[in-house]
Amino acid sequence: MLANGGGAYDVPDLTRLSPVQQMGIACARCGRRLGASGRRVGTVRDRWGHAFVLWVCSHGCFLGGRTRSG
């Protein structure tokens, strides 16, 4: 897994994220839906070289939240 983070955040492991977190629909850290807001946290590549842009909540998130959306 290759990660290109923004520096301020740790880029999560792609294999631990749900599909909606991988697609940028939900926060990569807490799992909440992002809606129209969010901050780009970095880009990761899977073992086949596909790039995924990961997003987090724009005004901070609940870090004790779920790592997978339900």
PQR file of N, CA, C, O and H, with PARSE charges and radii, in Angstrom:
ATOM      1  N   MET A   1       0.833  -1.168   0.000 -0.4000 1.5000
ATOM      2  CA  MET A   1       0.000   0.000   0.000 -0.0000 2.0000
ATOM      3  C   MET A   1       0.884   1.240   0.000  0.5500 1.7000
ATOM      4  O   MET A   1       1.636   1.456   0.951 -0.5500 1.4000
ATOM      5  N   LEU A   2       0.813   2.030  -1.010 -0.4000 1.5000
ATOM      6  CA  LEU A   2       1.575   3.266  -1.090 -0.0000 2.0000
ATOM      7  C   LEU A   2       0.694   4.415  -0.650  0.5500 1.7000
ATOM      8  O   LEU A   2      -0.465   4.489  -1.058 -0.5500 1.4000
ATOM      9  H   LEU A   2       0.203   1.855  -1.782  0.4000 1.0000
ATOM     10  N   ALA A   3       1.214   5.314   0.173 -0.4000 1.5000
ATOM     11  CA  ALA A   3       0.410   6.434   0.658 -0.0000 2.0000
ATOM     12  C   ALA A   3       1.134   7.746   0.421  0.5500 1.7000
ATOM     13  O   ALA A   3       2.332   7.869   0.677 -0.5500 1.4000
ATOM     14  H   ALA A   3       2.155   5.253   0.505  0.4000 1.0000
ATOM     15  N   ASN A   4       0.397   8.713  -0.067 -0.4000 1.5000
ATOM     16  CA  ASN A   4       0.894  10.079  -0.235 -0.0000 2.0000
ATOM     17  C   ASN A   4       0.026  10.980   0.608  0.5500 1.7000
ATOM     18  O   ASN A   4      -0.985  11.492   0.126 -0.5500 1.4000
ATOM     19  H   ASN A   4      -0.576   8.613  -0.276  0.4000 1.0000
ATOM     20  N   GLY A   5       0.398  11.184   1.851 -0.4000 1.5000
ATOM     21  CA  GLY A   5      -0.413  11.970   2.768 -0.0000 2.0000
ATOM     22  C   GLY A   5      -0.148  13.449   2.652  0.5500 1.7000
ATOM     23  O   GLY A   5       0.823  13.882   2.031 -0.5500 1.4000
ATOM     24  H   GLY A   5       1.219  10.768   2.242  0.4000 1.0000
ATOM     25  N   GLY A   6      -1.044  14.230   3.273 -0.4000 1.5000
ATOM     26  CA  GLY A   6      -0.906  15.670   3.276 -0.0000 2.0000
ATOM     27  C   GLY A   6       0.072  16.149   4.335  0.5500 1.7000
ATOM     28  O   GLY A   6       0.368  17.342   4.395 -0.5500 1.4000
ATOM     29  H   GLY A   6      -1.832  13.878   3.778  0.4000 1.0000
ATOM     30  N   GLY A   7       0.580  15.258   5.169 -0.4000 1.5000
ATOM     31  CA  GLY A   7       1.558  15.632   6.174 -0.0000 2.0000
ATOM     32  C   GLY A   7       0.967  15.835   7.549  0.5500 1.7000
ATOM     33  O   GLY A   7       1.575  15.432   8.541 -0.5500 1.4000
ATOM     34  H   GLY A   7       0.340  14.288   5.120  0.4000 1.0000
ATOM     35  N   ALA A   8      -0.208  16.452   7.640 -0.4000 1.5000
ATOM     36  CA  ALA A   8      -0.797  16.745   8.938 -0.0000 2.0000
ATOM     37  C   ALA A   8      -1.564  15.555   9.510  0.5500 1.7000
ATOM     38  O   ALA A   8      -1.802  15.497  10.716 -0.5500 1.4000
ATOM     39  H   ALA A   8      -0.702  16.779   6.834  0.4000 1.0000
ATOM     40  N   TYR A   9      -1.945  14.625   8.676 -0.4000 1.5000
ATOM     41  CA  TYR A   9      -2.760  13.503   9.099 -0.0000 2.0000
ATOM     42  C   TYR A   9      -2.079  12.192   8.765  0.5500 1.7000
ATOM     43  O   TYR A   9      -1.260  12.121   7.848 -0.5500 1.4000
ATOM     44  H   TYR A   9      -1.752  14.672   7.696  0.4000 1.0000
ATOM     45  N   ASP A  10      -2.420  11.163   9.508 -0.4000 1.5000
ATOM     46  CA  ASP A  10      -1.988   9.816   9.159 -0.0000 2.0000
ATOM     47  C   ASP A  10      -2.976   9.284   8.131  0.5500 1.7000
ATOM     48  O   ASP A  10      -4.187   9.356   8.340 -0.5500 1.4000
ATOM     49  H   ASP A  10      -3.085  11.220  10.252  0.4000 1.0000
ATOM     50  N   VAL A  11      -2.481   8.760   7.046 -0.4000 1.5000
ATOM     51  CA  VAL A  11      -3.349   8.197   6.017 -0.0000 2.0000
ATOM     52  C   VAL A  11      -3.706   6.778   6.434  0.5500 1.7000
ATOM     53  O   VAL A  11      -2.817   5.951   6.633 -0.5500 1.4000
ATOM     54  H   VAL A  11      -1.497   8.701   6.876  0.4000 1.0000
ATOM     55  N   PRO A  12      -5.007   6.483   6.571 -0.5600 1.5000
ATOM     56  CA  PRO A  12      -5.430   5.151   7.014  0.2800 2.0000
ATOM     57  C   PRO A  12      -5.071   4.066   6.009  0.5500 1.7000
ATOM     58  O   PRO A  12      -4.879   4.339   4.823 -0.5500 1.4000
ATOM     59  N   ASP A  13      -4.982   2.843   6.494 -0.4000 1.5000
ATOM     60  CA  ASP A  13      -4.724   1.685   5.652 -0.0000 2.0000
ATOM     61  C   ASP A  13      -5.972   1.408   4.814  0.5500 1.7000
ATOM     62  O   ASP A  13      -7.063   1.256   5.362 -0.5500 1.4000
ATOM     63  H   ASP A  13      -5.138   2.622   7.457  0.4000 1.0000
ATOM     64  N   LEU A  14      -5.823   1.344   3.513 -0.4000 1.5000
ATOM     65  CA  LEU A  14      -6.934   1.163   2.588 -0.0000 2.0000
ATOM     66  C   LEU A  14      -7.722  -0.107   2.867  0.5500 1.7000
ATOM     67  O   LEU A  14      -8.942  -0.120   2.703 -0.5500 1.4000
ATOM     68  H   LEU A  14      -4.936   1.468   3.067  0.4000 1.0000
ATOM     69  N   THR A  15      -7.053  -1.171   3.283 -0.4000 1.5000
ATOM     70  CA  THR A  15      -7.740  -2.445   3.509 -0.0000 2.0000
ATOM     71  C   THR A  15      -8.674  -2.419   4.721  0.5500 1.7000
ATOM     72  O   THR A  15      -9.528  -3.295   4.853 -0.5500 1.4000
ATOM     73  H   THR A  15      -6.062  -1.161   3.416  0.4000 1.0000
ATOM     74  N   ARG A  16      -8.526  -1.437   5.600 -0.4000 1.5000
ATOM     75  CA  ARG A  16      -9.375  -1.335   6.784 -0.0000 2.0000
ATOM     76  C   ARG A  16     -10.588  -0.441   6.559  0.5500 1.7000
ATOM     77  O   ARG A  16     -11.419  -0.305   7.457 -0.5500 1.4000
ATOM     78  H   ARG A  16      -7.831  -0.726   5.492  0.4000 1.0000
ATOM     79  N   LEU A  17     -10.708   0.162   5.402 -0.4000 1.5000
ATOM     80  CA  LEU A  17     -11.801   1.088   5.128 -0.0000 2.0000
ATOM     81  C   LEU A  17     -12.939   0.418   4.376  0.5500 1.7000
ATOM     82  O   LEU A  17     -12.729  -0.513   3.598 -0.5500 1.4000
ATOM     83  H   LEU A  17     -10.033   0.051   4.673  0.4000 1.0000
ATOM     84  N   SER A  18     -14.144   0.909   4.623 -0.4000 1.5000
ATOM     85  CA  SER A  18     -15.313   0.410   3.896 -0.0000 2.0000
ATOM     86  C   SER A  18     -15.309   1.006   2.482  0.5500 1.7000
ATOM     87  O   SER A  18     -14.574   1.958   2.218 -0.5500 1.4000
ATOM     88  H   SER A  18     -14.314   1.665   5.254  0.4000 1.0000
ATOM     89  N   PRO A  19     -16.114   0.460   1.583 -0.5600 1.5000
ATOM     90  CA  PRO A  19     -16.170   1.025   0.227  0.2800 2.0000
ATOM     91  C   PRO A  19     -16.561   2.502   0.193  0.5500 1.7000
ATOM     92  O   PRO A  19     -16.014   3.253  -0.614 -0.5500 1.4000
ATOM     93  N   VAL A  20     -17.496   2.943   1.051 -0.4000 1.5000
ATOM     94  CA  VAL A  20     -17.886   4.357   1.032 -0.0000 2.0000
ATOM     95  C   VAL A  20     -16.771   5.265   1.547  0.5500 1.7000
ATOM     96  O   VAL A  20     -16.688   6.426   1.148 -0.5500 1.4000
ATOM     97  H   VAL A  20     -17.940   2.333   1.707  0.4000 1.0000
ATOM     98  N   GLN A  21     -15.913   4.749   2.429 -0.4000 1.5000
ATOM     99  CA  GLN A  21     -14.754   5.518   2.871 -0.0000 2.0000
ATOM    100  C   GLN A  21     -13.699   5.564   1.765  0.5500 1.7000
ATOM    101  O   GLN A  21     -13.050   6.592   1.575 -0.5500 1.4000
ATOM    102  H   GLN A  21     -15.980   3.805   2.753  0.4000 1.0000
ATOM    103  N   GLN A  22     -13.525   4.479   1.046 -0.4000 1.5000
ATOM    104  CA  GLN A  22     -12.560   4.441  -0.053 -0.0000 2.0000
ATOM    105  C   GLN A  22     -12.972   5.370  -1.189  0.5500 1.7000
ATOM    106  O   GLN A  22     -12.111   5.962  -1.840 -0.5500 1.4000
ATOM    107  H   GLN A  22     -14.052   3.644   1.200  0.4000 1.0000
ATOM    108  N   MET A  23     -14.273   5.507  -1.437 -0.4000 1.5000
ATOM    109  CA  MET A  23     -14.767   6.344  -2.530 -0.0000 2.0000
ATOM    110  C   MET A  23     -14.871   7.815  -2.163  0.5500 1.7000
ATOM    111  O   MET A  23     -15.145   8.639  -3.035 -0.5500 1.4000
ATOM    112  H   MET A  23     -14.972   5.026  -0.908  0.4000 1.0000
ATOM    113  N   GLY A  24     -14.661   8.172  -0.900 -0.4000 1.5000
ATOM    114  CA  GLY A  24     -14.734   9.567  -0.481 -0.0000 2.0000
ATOM    115  C   GLY A  24     -16.132  10.031  -0.133  0.5500 1.7000
ATOM    116  O   GLY A  24     -16.369  11.235  -0.034 -0.5500 1.4000
ATOM    117  H   GLY A  24     -14.439   7.502  -0.191  0.4000 1.0000
ATOM    118  N   ILE A  25     -17.068   9.110   0.055 -0.4000 1.5000
ATOM    119  CA  ILE A  25     -18.428   9.461   0.450 -0.0000 2.0000
ATOM    120  C   ILE A  25     -18.496   9.666   1.957  0.5500 1.7000
ATOM    121  O   ILE A  25     -19.261  10.499   2.443 -0.5500 1.4000
ATOM    122  H   ILE A  25     -16.876   8.132  -0.026  0.4000 1.0000
ATOM    123  N   ALA A  26     -17.690   8.899   2.698 -0.4000 1.5000
ATOM    124  CA  ALA A  26     -17.641   8.984   4.157 -0.0000 2.0000
ATOM    125  C   ALA A  26     -16.218   9.294   4.605  0.5500 1.7000
ATOM    126  O   ALA A  26     -15.254   9.023   3.889 -0.5500 1.4000
ATOM    127  H   ALA A  26     -17.068   8.222   2.304  0.4000 1.0000
ATOM    128  N   CYS A  27     -16.102   9.865   5.800 -0.4000 1.5000
ATOM    129  CA  CYS A  27     -14.805  10.218   6.379 -0.0000 2.0000
ATOM    130  C   CYS A  27     -13.934   8.968   6.536  0.5500 1.7000
ATOM    131  O   CYS A  27     -14.399   7.935   7.018 -0.5500 1.4000
ATOM    132  H   CYS A  27     -16.885  10.085   6.382  0.4000 1.0000
ATOM    133  N   ALA A  28     -12.689   9.073   6.132 -0.4000 1.5000
ATOM    134  CA  ALA A  28     -11.762   7.946   6.231 -0.0000 2.0000
ATOM    135  C   ALA A  28     -11.344   7.677   7.673  0.5500 1.7000
ATOM    136  O   ALA A  28     -10.798   6.612   7.961 -0.5500 1.4000
ATOM    137  H   ALA A  28     -12.312   9.913   5.741  0.4000 1.0000
ATOM    138  N   ARG A  29     -11.589   8.615   8.581 -0.4000 1.5000
ATOM    139  CA  ARG A  29     -11.208   8.430   9.976 -0.0000 2.0000
ATOM    140  C   ARG A  29     -12.364   7.969  10.848  0.5500 1.7000
ATOM    141  O   ARG A  29     -12.221   6.997  11.591 -0.5500 1.4000
ATOM    142  H   ARG A  29     -12.033   9.479   8.347  0.4000 1.0000
ATOM    143  N   CYS A  30     -13.523   8.653  10.773 -0.4000 1.5000
ATOM    144  CA  CYS A  30     -14.621   8.336  11.690 -0.0000 2.0000
ATOM    145  C   CYS A  30     -15.785   7.609  11.019  0.5500 1.7000
ATOM    146  O   CYS A  30     -16.615   7.026  11.716 -0.5500 1.4000
ATOM    147  H   CYS A  30     -13.639   9.442  10.169  0.4000 1.0000
ATOM    148  N   GLY A  31     -15.869   7.627   9.703 -0.4000 1.5000
ATOM    149  CA  GLY A  31     -16.912   6.898   9.001 -0.0000 2.0000
ATOM    150  C   GLY A  31     -18.200   7.668   8.766  0.5500 1.7000
ATOM    151  O   GLY A  31     -19.129   7.133   8.161 -0.5500 1.4000
ATOM    152  H   GLY A  31     -15.194   8.101   9.137  0.4000 1.0000
ATOM    153  N   ARG A  32     -18.283   8.933   9.236 -0.4000 1.5000
ATOM    154  CA  ARG A  32     -19.492   9.725   9.000 -0.0000 2.0000
ATOM    155  C   ARG A  32     -19.562  10.187   7.548  0.5500 1.7000
ATOM    156  O   ARG A  32     -18.537  10.407   6.903 -0.5500 1.4000
ATOM    157  H   ARG A  32     -17.528   9.368   9.728  0.4000 1.0000
ATOM    158  N   ARG A  33     -20.794  10.330   7.043 -0.4000 1.5000
ATOM    159  CA  ARG A  33     -21.000  10.827   5.683 -0.0000 2.0000
ATOM    160  C   ARG A  33     -20.484  12.260   5.590  0.5500 1.7000
ATOM    161  O   ARG A  33     -20.711  13.061   6.496 -0.5500 1.4000
ATOM    162  H   ARG A  33     -21.627  10.151   7.568  0.4000 1.0000
ATOM    163  N   LEU A  34     -19.790  12.588   4.499 -0.4000 1.5000
ATOM    164  CA  LEU A  34     -19.185  13.908   4.343 -0.0000 2.0000
ATOM    165  C   LEU A  34     -20.135  14.939   3.759  0.5500 1.7000
ATOM    166  O   LEU A  34     -20.007  16.123   4.070 -0.5500 1.4000
ATOM    167  H   LEU A  34     -19.605  11.937   3.763  0.4000 1.0000
ATOM    168  N   GLY A  35     -21.074  14.535   2.930 -0.4000 1.5000
ATOM    169  CA  GLY A  35     -21.950  15.503   2.277 -0.0000 2.0000
ATOM    170  C   GLY A  35     -21.140  16.364   1.336  0.5500 1.7000
ATOM    171  O   GLY A  35     -20.337  15.856   0.553 -0.5500 1.4000
ATOM    172  H   GLY A  35     -21.177  13.573   2.677  0.4000 1.0000
ATOM    173  N   ALA A  36     -21.349  17.682   1.409 -0.4000 1.5000
ATOM    174  CA  ALA A  36     -20.662  18.609   0.501 -0.0000 2.0000
ATOM    175  C   ALA A  36     -19.360  19.147   1.073  0.5500 1.7000
ATOM    176  O   ALA A  36     -18.707  19.974   0.437 -0.5500 1.4000
ATOM    177  H   ALA A  36     -22.002  18.096   2.045  0.4000 1.0000
ATOM    178  N   SER A  37     -18.970  18.696   2.257 -0.4000 1.5000
ATOM    179  CA  SER A  37     -17.743  19.211   2.866 -0.0000 2.0000
ATOM    180  C   SER A  37     -16.765  18.087   3.151  0.5500 1.7000
ATOM    181  O   SER A  37     -17.155  16.925   3.269 -0.5500 1.4000
ATOM    182  H   SER A  37     -19.500  18.024   2.774  0.4000 1.0000
ATOM    183  N   GLY A  38     -15.525  18.431   3.259 -0.4000 1.5000
ATOM    184  CA  GLY A  38     -14.482  17.472   3.582 -0.0000 2.0000
ATOM    185  C   GLY A  38     -13.117  18.013   3.185  0.5500 1.7000
ATOM    186  O   GLY A  38     -13.012  18.951   2.394 -0.5500 1.4000
ATOM    187  H   GLY A  38     -15.209  19.375   3.163  0.4000 1.0000
ATOM    188  N   ARG A  39     -12.082  17.416   3.739 -0.4000 1.5000
ATOM    189  CA  ARG A  39     -10.701  17.776   3.404 -0.0000 2.0000
ATOM    190  C   ARG A  39      -9.989  16.557   2.874  0.5500 1.7000
ATOM    191  O   ARG A  39     -10.141  15.453   3.397 -0.5500 1.4000
ATOM    192  H   ARG A  39     -12.166  16.654   4.381  0.4000 1.0000
ATOM    193  N   ARG A  40      -9.221  16.763   1.846 -0.4000 1.5000
ATOM    194  CA  ARG A  40      -8.439  15.677   1.271 -0.0000 2.0000
ATOM    195  C   ARG A  40      -7.295  15.350   2.227  0.5500 1.7000
ATOM    196  O   ARG A  40      -6.544  16.237   2.634 -0.5500 1.4000
ATOM    197  H   ARG A  40      -9.097  17.660   1.421  0.4000 1.0000
ATOM    198  N   VAL A  41      -7.170  14.083   2.581 -0.4000 1.5000
ATOM    199  CA  VAL A  41      -6.131  13.681   3.527 -0.0000 2.0000
ATOM    200  C   VAL A  41      -4.954  13.033   2.807  0.5500 1.7000
ATOM    201  O   VAL A  41      -3.838  13.035   3.327 -0.5500 1.4000
ATOM    202  H   VAL A  41      -7.780  13.363   2.251  0.4000 1.0000
ATOM    203  N   GLY A  42      -5.182  12.487   1.638 -0.4000 1.5000
ATOM    204  CA  GLY A  42      -4.092  11.872   0.894 -0.0000 2.0000
ATOM    205  C   GLY A  42      -4.596  10.889  -0.139  0.5500 1.7000
ATOM    206  O   GLY A  42      -5.798  10.657  -0.271 -0.5500 1.4000
ATOM    207  H   GLY A  42      -6.089  12.485   1.216  0.4000 1.0000
ATOM    208  N   THR A  43      -3.669  10.324  -0.858 -0.4000 1.5000
ATOM    209  CA  THR A  43      -3.971   9.350  -1.891 -0.0000 2.0000
ATOM    210  C   THR A  43      -3.251   8.051  -1.562  0.5500 1.7000
ATOM    211  O   THR A  43      -2.072   8.054  -1.210 -0.5500 1.4000
ATOM    212  H   THR A  43      -2.692  10.512  -0.751  0.4000 1.0000
ATOM    213  N   VAL A  44      -3.966   6.950  -1.677 -0.4000 1.5000
ATOM    214  CA  VAL A  44      -3.358   5.639  -1.471 -0.0000 2.0000
ATOM    215  C   VAL A  44      -3.567   4.802  -2.725  0.5500 1.7000
ATOM    216  O   VAL A  44      -4.498   5.039  -3.496 -0.5500 1.4000
ATOM    217  H   VAL A  44      -4.925   6.948  -1.962  0.4000 1.0000
ATOM    218  N   ARG A  45      -2.701   3.830  -2.918 -0.4000 1.5000
ATOM    219  CA  ARG A  45      -2.825   2.924  -4.057 -0.0000 2.0000
ATOM    220  C   ARG A  45      -2.939   1.505  -3.537  0.5500 1.7000
ATOM    221  O   ARG A  45      -2.240   1.105  -2.606 -0.5500 1.4000
ATOM    222  H   ARG A  45      -1.945   3.637  -2.292  0.4000 1.0000
ATOM    223  N   ASP A  46      -3.847   0.745  -4.166 -0.4000 1.5000
ATOM    224  CA  ASP A  46      -3.982  -0.648  -3.781 -0.0000 2.0000
ATOM    225  C   ASP A  46      -2.882  -1.465  -4.447  0.5500 1.7000
ATOM    226  O   ASP A  46      -2.026  -0.916  -5.140 -0.5500 1.4000
ATOM    227  H   ASP A  46      -4.415   1.070  -4.922  0.4000 1.0000
ATOM    228  N   ARG A  47      -2.908  -2.763  -4.236 -0.4000 1.5000
ATOM    229  CA  ARG A  47      -1.815  -3.597  -4.751 -0.0000 2.0000
ATOM    230  C   ARG A  47      -1.787  -3.693  -6.265  0.5500 1.7000
ATOM    231  O   ARG A  47      -0.794  -4.152  -6.831 -0.5500 1.4000
ATOM    232  H   ARG A  47      -3.604  -3.209  -3.673  0.4000 1.0000
ATOM    233  N   TRP A  48      -2.866  -3.266  -6.945 -0.4000 1.5000
ATOM    234  CA  TRP A  48      -2.894  -3.265  -8.408 -0.0000 2.0000
ATOM    235  C   TRP A  48      -2.578  -1.896  -8.990  0.5500 1.7000
ATOM    236  O   TRP A  48      -2.564  -1.723 -10.208 -0.5500 1.4000
ATOM    237  H   TRP A  48      -3.672  -2.894  -6.486  0.4000 1.0000
ATOM    238  N   GLY A  49      -2.324  -0.923  -8.119 -0.4000 1.5000
ATOM    239  CA  GLY A  49      -1.957   0.413  -8.574 -0.0000 2.0000
ATOM    240  C   GLY A  49      -3.111   1.385  -8.728  0.5500 1.7000
ATOM    241  O   GLY A  49      -2.904   2.508  -9.189 -0.5500 1.4000
ATOM    242  H   GLY A  49      -2.336  -1.064  -7.129  0.4000 1.0000
ATOM    243  N   HIS A  50      -4.330   0.984  -8.355 -0.4000 1.5000
ATOM    244  CA  HIS A  50      -5.473   1.896  -8.439 -0.0000 2.0000
ATOM    245  C   HIS A  50      -5.373   2.952  -7.342  0.5500 1.7000
ATOM    246  O   HIS A  50      -5.122   2.627  -6.182 -0.5500 1.4000
ATOM    247  H   HIS A  50      -4.498   0.072  -7.981  0.4000 1.0000
ATOM    248  N   ALA A  51      -5.567   4.207  -7.710 -0.4000 1.5000
ATOM    249  CA  ALA A  51      -5.471   5.303  -6.748 -0.0000 2.0000
ATOM    250  C   ALA A  51      -6.821   5.595  -6.109  0.5500 1.7000
ATOM    251  O   ALA A  51      -7.851   5.607  -6.783 -0.5500 1.4000
ATOM    252  H   ALA A  51      -5.771   4.471  -8.652  0.4000 1.0000
ATOM    253  N   PHE A  52      -6.803   5.831  -4.802 -0.4000 1.5000
ATOM    254  CA  PHE A  52      -7.988   6.220  -4.050 -0.0000 2.0000
ATOM    255  C   PHE A  52      -7.655   7.493  -3.286  0.5500 1.7000
ATOM    256  O   PHE A  52      -6.683   7.525  -2.531 -0.5500 1.4000
ATOM    257  H   PHE A  52      -5.966   5.822  -4.254  0.4000 1.0000
ATOM    258  N   VAL A  53      -8.449   8.540  -3.472 -0.4000 1.5000
ATOM    259  CA  VAL A  53      -8.281   9.791  -2.731 -0.0000 2.0000
ATOM    260  C   VAL A  53      -9.119   9.670  -1.467  0.5500 1.7000
ATOM    261  O   VAL A  53     -10.325   9.435  -1.540 -0.5500 1.4000
ATOM    262  H   VAL A  53      -9.238   8.514  -4.085  0.4000 1.0000
ATOM    263  N   LEU A  54      -8.489   9.828  -0.312 -0.4000 1.5000
ATOM    264  CA  LEU A  54      -9.185   9.711   0.965 -0.0000 2.0000
ATOM    265  C   LEU A  54      -9.517  11.097   1.505  0.5500 1.7000
ATOM    266  O   LEU A  54      -8.729  12.034   1.379 -0.5500 1.4000
ATOM    267  H   LEU A  54      -7.509  10.019  -0.252  0.4000 1.0000
ATOM    268  N   TRP A  55     -10.706  11.208   2.113 -0.4000 1.5000
ATOM    269  CA  TRP A  55     -11.221  12.467   2.643 -0.0000 2.0000
ATOM    270  C   TRP A  55     -11.574  12.312   4.111  0.5500 1.7000
ATOM    271  O   TRP A  55     -11.959  11.230   4.553 -0.5500 1.4000
ATOM    272  H   TRP A  55     -11.346  10.447   2.216  0.4000 1.0000
ATOM    273  N   VAL A  56     -11.441  13.409   4.876 -0.4000 1.5000
ATOM    274  CA  VAL A  56     -11.827  13.435   6.285 -0.0000 2.0000
ATOM    275  C   VAL A  56     -12.788  14.595   6.508  0.5500 1.7000
ATOM    276  O   VAL A  56     -12.931  15.464   5.647 -0.5500 1.4000
ATOM    277  H   VAL A  56     -11.128  14.288   4.517  0.4000 1.0000
ATOM    278  N   CYS A  57     -13.447  14.608   7.665 -0.4000 1.5000
ATOM    279  CA  CYS A  57     -14.377  15.682   8.014 -0.0000 2.0000
ATOM    280  C   CYS A  57     -13.662  17.029   7.943  0.5500 1.7000
ATOM    281  O   CYS A  57     -12.504  17.140   8.345 -0.5500 1.4000
ATOM    282  H   CYS A  57     -13.331  13.903   8.364  0.4000 1.0000
ATOM    283  N   SER A  58     -14.348  18.049   7.432 -0.4000 1.5000
ATOM    284  CA  SER A  58     -13.711  19.347   7.226 -0.0000 2.0000
ATOM    285  C   SER A  58     -13.420  20.097   8.514  0.5500 1.7000
ATOM    286  O   SER A  58     -12.472  20.881   8.560 -0.5500 1.4000
ATOM    287  H   SER A  58     -15.289  17.958   7.105  0.4000 1.0000
ATOM    288  N   HIS A  59     -14.205  19.880   9.561 -0.4000 1.5000
ATOM    289  CA  HIS A  59     -14.007  20.607  10.821 -0.0000 2.0000
ATOM    290  C   HIS A  59     -13.660  19.664  11.956  0.5500 1.7000
ATOM    291  O   HIS A  59     -14.124  19.846  13.082 -0.5500 1.4000
ATOM    292  H   HIS A  59     -14.975  19.243   9.524  0.4000 1.0000
ATOM    293  N   GLY A  60     -12.855  18.667  11.673 -0.4000 1.5000
ATOM    294  CA  GLY A  60     -12.478  17.688  12.692 -0.0000 2.0000
ATOM    295  C   GLY A  60     -13.528  16.595  12.782  0.5500 1.7000
ATOM    296  O   GLY A  60     -14.661  16.779  12.336 -0.5500 1.4000
ATOM    297  H   GLY A  60     -12.478  18.519  10.759  0.4000 1.0000
ATOM    298  N   CYS A  61     -13.166  15.486  13.343 -0.4000 1.5000
ATOM    299  CA  CYS A  61     -14.110  14.384  13.443 -0.0000 2.0000
ATOM    300  C   CYS A  61     -13.942  13.683  14.770  0.5500 1.7000
ATOM    301  O   CYS A  61     -12.972  13.902  15.496 -0.5500 1.4000
ATOM    302  H   CYS A  61     -12.246  15.337  13.705  0.4000 1.0000
ATOM    303  N   PHE A  62     -14.902  12.842  15.068 -0.4000 1.5000
ATOM    304  CA  PHE A  62     -14.889  12.063  16.290 -0.0000 2.0000
ATOM    305  C   PHE A  62     -13.913  10.901  16.093  0.5500 1.7000
ATOM    306  O   PHE A  62     -14.254   9.908  15.450 -0.5500 1.4000
ATOM    307  H   PHE A  62     -15.689  12.665  14.478  0.4000 1.0000
ATOM    308  N   LEU A  63     -12.714  11.020  16.635 -0.4000 1.5000
ATOM    309  CA  LEU A  63     -11.668  10.034  16.395 -0.0000 2.0000
ATOM    310  C   LEU A  63     -11.946   8.696  17.023  0.5500 1.7000
ATOM    311  O   LEU A  63     -11.359   7.697  16.609 -0.5500 1.4000
ATOM    312  H   LEU A  63     -12.437  11.827  17.157  0.4000 1.0000
ATOM    313  N   GLY A  64     -12.822   8.636  18.013 -0.4000 1.5000
ATOM    314  CA  GLY A  64     -13.169   7.368  18.640 -0.0000 2.0000
ATOM    315  C   GLY A  64     -14.279   6.653  17.891  0.5500 1.7000
ATOM    316  O   GLY A  64     -14.794   5.637  18.357 -0.5500 1.4000
ATOM    317  H   GLY A  64     -13.299   9.448  18.349  0.4000 1.0000
ATOM    318  N   GLY A  65     -14.647   7.181  16.733 -0.4000 1.5000
ATOM    319  CA  GLY A  65     -15.758   6.615  15.957 -0.0000 2.0000
ATOM    320  C   GLY A  65     -15.371   5.310  15.280  0.5500 1.7000
ATOM    321  O   GLY A  65     -14.289   4.760  15.484 -0.5500 1.4000
ATOM    322  H   GLY A  65     -14.228   8.006  16.354  0.4000 1.0000
ATOM    323  N   ARG A  66     -16.299   4.848  14.475 -0.4000 1.5000
ATOM    324  CA  ARG A  66     -16.108   3.578  13.776 -0.0000 2.0000
ATOM    325  C   ARG A  66     -15.059   3.725  12.683  0.5500 1.7000
ATOM    326  O   ARG A  66     -14.863   4.817  12.151 -0.5500 1.4000
ATOM    327  H   ARG A  66     -17.179   5.294  14.309  0.4000 1.0000
ATOM    328  N   THR A  67     -14.389   2.638  12.349 -0.4000 1.5000
ATOM    329  CA  THR A  67     -13.471   2.644  11.227 -0.0000 2.0000
ATOM    330  C   THR A  67     -14.168   2.130   9.979  0.5500 1.7000
ATOM    331  O   THR A  67     -13.639   2.255   8.875 -0.5500 1.4000
ATOM    332  H   THR A  67     -14.549   1.750  12.781  0.4000 1.0000
ATOM    333  N   ARG A  68     -15.347   1.556  10.144 -0.4000 1.5000
ATOM    334  CA  ARG A  68     -16.162   1.099   9.022 -0.0000 2.0000
ATOM    335  C   ARG A  68     -17.560   1.671   9.167  0.5500 1.7000
ATOM    336  O   ARG A  68     -18.114   1.711  10.266 -0.5500 1.4000
ATOM    337  H   ARG A  68     -15.778   1.455  11.041  0.4000 1.0000
ATOM    338  N   SER A  69     -18.119   2.107   8.069 -0.4000 1.5000
ATOM    339  CA  SER A  69     -19.500   2.619   8.099 -0.0000 2.0000
ATOM    340  C   SER A  69     -20.472   1.459   8.158  0.5500 1.7000
ATOM    341  O   SER A  69     -20.226   0.402   7.576 -0.5500 1.4000
ATOM    342  H   SER A  69     -17.669   2.075   7.177  0.4000 1.0000
ATOM    343  N   GLY A  70     -21.559   1.652   8.849 -0.4000 1.5000
ATOM    344  CA  GLY A  70     -22.534   0.587   8.992 -0.0000 2.0000
ATOM    345  C   GLY A  70     -23.729   0.710   8.129  0.5500 1.7000
ATOM    346  O   GLY A  70     -24.615  -0.143   8.175 -0.5500 1.4000
ATOM    347  H   GLY A  70     -21.759   2.511   9.322  0.4000 1.0000
TER
END
